[in-house]
Amino acid sequence: MSARSLRTAIAFGLVLCLASCASIQARMFPKHLVYYVRNVTVIADARMPLDLISGVDARVSAAIAATQPPPGAERVVLMVKIDRLDHGEGARRRMERAHFTVTVTSVETGEPVAEGKYVVNASTDDPRFARGALAEEIASRIRSDFSLVHPTVRIVPAPRMTSTRLKSDPEVAIRPTPRVAPIASATPKVMPPAPQAAPASAPTPPKPAPVEMVAPPVLPVTSGDKSAYPDQPARPVAQMKPATTVDQGARGAVRLGGGCDPAASEDCLTIKP
């Protein structure tokens, strides 16, 4: 009996431990609020930097525009109030820390439905980027708690500018030419003369009738004396005799001198002094 009671007590203690752990986890990680956020307003006192206020407003507004409205959610507006700025503790003592409050107001009733206080730290201590990093941390916390979508940022590179100036050349300061307003002259405007009607032209005389031109006299052509230039008779076309070749049995001889025939005299080809 004692053993059974001991097991029951141990089991009951484990159940209590699990229940306490679940409650602690619920407090550490609260459930995200689901609202149909329509608009956001960021306010602060005069001591807060203006770039921080405008940065938070621009980031949260972009997230609201990129989020699809959840079906059946209550329509609300957010009011973000930046309470104060200070520095962190320990390793974050050189980084800025922001304390802000978010109030959720219903659009239908105009009454606040939720309120939360937050503390965030900047991710850098560089003075050039500290305000932008702090604004991003505030907007990130609001997006996380109200189920807003992180907007997509498109970075467009700047166009390259080609310069023909050498590094050794001195820079030339370009000063814009001031525009001088034209001085109104006191001279009265001269009105153009009114158009006048053209005087009536005199009647033009009628054109003379065309006169037929007389043809020049044609002299008869007299033929000259044909007897002085008698006509030449046409020459008859000579009949071409068919040529004969060696293949057809033709014979030829070369005769040197007037009365020398090599066929009849043997000494015809002999060179004579």
Protein Blocks (a to p, Z undefined) as FASTA:
>chain_A
ZZmmmmmmmmmmmmmmmmmmmmmmmmmmccddddddfbdcddddfkbcfklmmmmmmmmm
mmmmmpccdehiacdddddddfbdcddehjlmmbccdddddddddfklopafbdcddddd
dfbfbfklmmmmmmmmmmmmmmmmnopacdddddddddddddfbdfklccdddddddddd
ddddfbdcddddddddddddddddddddddddddddddddddddfklmccdddddddddd
ddddfknopacdddedjklcfklpmklmpccZZ
